[in-house]
Amino acid sequence: MVHKWVEGGQNDMAIPSDSMLWHPNSKGHHIYNLNLALIIFSTVFISLRLYVRKAIVKALGWDDFLAVLAWALCVTLSALEMDTTHYGTGAQIEDVPKDTLLQFQKRLTIMELVYLIASGVVRLSILAFLPRLCKAKIYTWSIWGLRLIVIIISLTGFFFILTECQQIPEVFNYASTWRECKDKREERDLMMAHAIICIFVDCMLVALPLWVVTSYFKMGVKSIQILLIFSLGIFGVATGIVRFAIITTTDFTVNTTYKMLSVAAWTDAELHVGLWVGCFPALQPLLRHASFKLGLRSQLDSTKPGGKSVTGISTDESKRRSIINRWARITGHPSKEGVESGTPAVNGQHENVEMVDLEKGDEVVSGRTEGSVNT
């Protein structure tokens, strides 16, 4: 019995001798090449992120762990997508043998499960970074609300697909004559609802940082840099909208294998672009070091127009501001100095924050404050 299971698993994983990828009427090579490119770019971005966070910033965090997990799931989905090209993706359904089509449907179900979890982890990795921008209550609660939404829709979709048949093995066994499952229209409605909610979450992932920067940060070069970085999330929103449009306007019950080509491309792009957008803020130190090495800037730290470093404040001034900020954090009220200087404070923190603070996390801002008191 065990031998049969192992043999069956090996047969499922083996590429068929008459692979549909090489069929003259198949366009599967487009999705194959696309996913190969996506895997390469995502691997480069996540590698650079880990290098920066470990070697330069020396501040690995939970957002980095979630980003690595998201990368692994994105690569898994792309690998499965490449595998399905051998079983019919991009080919005309009349050209696909019945046995091969059954394997295609099985892999399609597996990809749906991986996608639902991957899409959630990608968004959670971004949400794990956003708290570094601001500590305002409304902002913090918004992030927690989005986290809850992402977790609920991901797990709901995952377990719906996994339990849509009376027996879990039947979910993957399309050849079973005793297969009793829910109507596919219910699954379609679920995926459409998932897509709509994901678009909403993506819009919030773009809007929240932009709102924080424009509301609480003193506008300047650094603020503009942050705005530009998070504005790249618009590309993630766009891919989600295009994918949703394809899902709602395409009848996948007819010529399923061929029509999967377009939705598969945008599904993969949605996840990988989301992963890239989450990596961009962490790559800022690399850009600073590169520009410093190329002579495009005189020093690594940010400077004021007068040529003095932002952190190069007099000792007495540092102590005074530190005491005011610490008192504001204890009382929970903005300091008077913060209002007068035009730099609003949120929960006692001045929000004229450098990108270095955002890269290393909240403890860096606190560390700087304590260090200035002890000088």
Secondary structure, DSSP 8 states (H G I E B T S, - for coil): -HHHHHHHHHHHHS--TT-GGG-TT--HHHHHHHHHHHHHHHHHHHHHHHHIIIIIS----HHHHHHHHHHHHHHHHHHHHHHHTTTTTTS-GGGS-HHHHHHHHHHHHHHHHHHHHHHHHHHHHHHHHGGGT---HHHHHHHHHHHHHHHHHHHHHHHHHHTSBSSHHHHH-TT-TT--B--HHHHHHHHHHHHHHHHHHHHHHHHHHHHHHHHHS--SHHHHHHHHHHHTHHHHHHHHHHHHHHHHH--TTSSHHHHHHHHHHHHHHHHHHHHHHHHGGGGHHHHHHHHHHTTSSS-SS-B-TTS-BTT---HHHHHHHHHHHHHHHHHTS--HHHHHTT--EETTEE----HHHHHH-HHHHHHHHHHHHH-
